[in-house]
Amino acid sequence: MTIETKADAPNAELRGAMREFLTAFEAFKDANDERLGALEEKSRDDVVLAEKVERINAAVTEQKAAVDRLALKNQRPQLGETRLAEPDERKAAFMRYMRVGDATAVANLEAKSVNTGTGEEGGYLAPNEVERMITAAVKDISPIRQIASVREIGGNTFRKPVSNGDTVAGWVAETTARDSATTAPTLTALDFPTMELYAMPAASQTLLDDSIVDIEQWLADEVQTEFAVQESAAFISGNGTTAPKGILTYDIAADATKDPDELGFIATGADGAFPASNPSDKLLDLIYLPKQAYRANGRFLMNRSVVGALRKFKDTEGNYLWQPNSEPGEPARLMGYPVTEAEDMPDIGSDTHSIAFGDFRRAYLIVDRVGVRVLRDPYSAKPYVLFYTTKRVGGGVQDFEAIKFLKFAS
């Protein structure tokens, strides 16, 4: 006799969702093949079949999202896994501040610390456990944070020295004298300032008085989605002034003539569309646009409406270029490369840079200022207590050769 445990149930649910997803994709392929066959016979698209394909295509997209959500849920630790057996002094002081507003103990602890940030920012630093819970949850939700480089800093700005490519190097034998007149490389600096990201969840005093309620987990759950949504949008199209600078905010020029501080693109050759003939060739051109060193860890970035369009593409042998993920939580693949979906990327339209490809870990840097601050406000929304929760985040391109765009333009 087999006894189902609590851990087995989520896994069974995930396996079931995965089977439904793969079944939906097979149904999509059958319907699209039928549509293409009718198109060849009639030399025009069958409206009924086209609508059927779009319905199944949308169902595949939704089913994949459901699989990803379940896989993400299973990867998260159980609530008790990160909790300490006994609360430390700082954690106990912070919990008292959260529940009853007594800031005496937490203020005294911060006054003794040399690593608490600037006091004029307001509020008090959340314990490390709370910060880790928020950071882990935001990473799970934010697509760019999953694929970019992330660096923690103690100040408000990170300055990264970058070589202009004139470093001298060469080969020498073991006993050969080295050239003492080696030219020093020319360096420039890229600054990555951090900006304040905030959320303001509200709680009733009844909830705060309930000792059974895990206030740390409640705060993390309340702010994680808001932080992730704002970050995801900023890393794509942030202005670089009040938010991190997004990849689409930089100058993007034709790759053959671009400047070193510009990102490059190639055009599809058709305004707001793929070319009518051999559209997948443009994807192949995009893959081979970055240098080989960047292709090794290359991936596609696009939103799910663009994924839905590419799901219909086939190679010359009739194989679909988009292939579903073989394991829950793994990305789907397009022409052998993983696909990251980011809803803030633009839909296909006139002159849009809707598809990016490259090594995003080398291309984009996210900078986190250590610390999450919380300011308790029991006055502004009586009878509720607001918790003004802030963190400082920056971001920007650190290697302009690492990613390229496909622009839907003639």
Secondary structure, DSSP 8 states (H G I E B T S, - for coil): -----TTHHHHHHHHHHHHHHHHHHHHHHHHHHHHHHHHHHHSS--HHHHHHHHHHHHHHHHHHHHHHHHHHHHHS--TTTT--SS--HHHHHHHHHHHH---HHHHHHHHH-S-S--GGG-SEE--HHHHHHHHHHHHHH-HHHHHSEEEEESSSEEEEEEE-S--------TTS---TT-----EEEEEEE-EEEEE--EEEHHHHH-TTS-HHHHHHHHHHHHHHHHHHHHHHH-BSSSS-B-TTTS-EEETTT--TTSEEEEE-SBTTB--SS-THHHHHHHHTSS-HHHHTT-EEEE-HHHHHHHTT-B-TTS-BSEE--SSTTS--EETTEEEEE-TTS--S-TT-EEEEEE-HHHHEEEEEEEEEEEEEEEEEETTEEEEEEEEEEEEEES-TTSEEEEE---
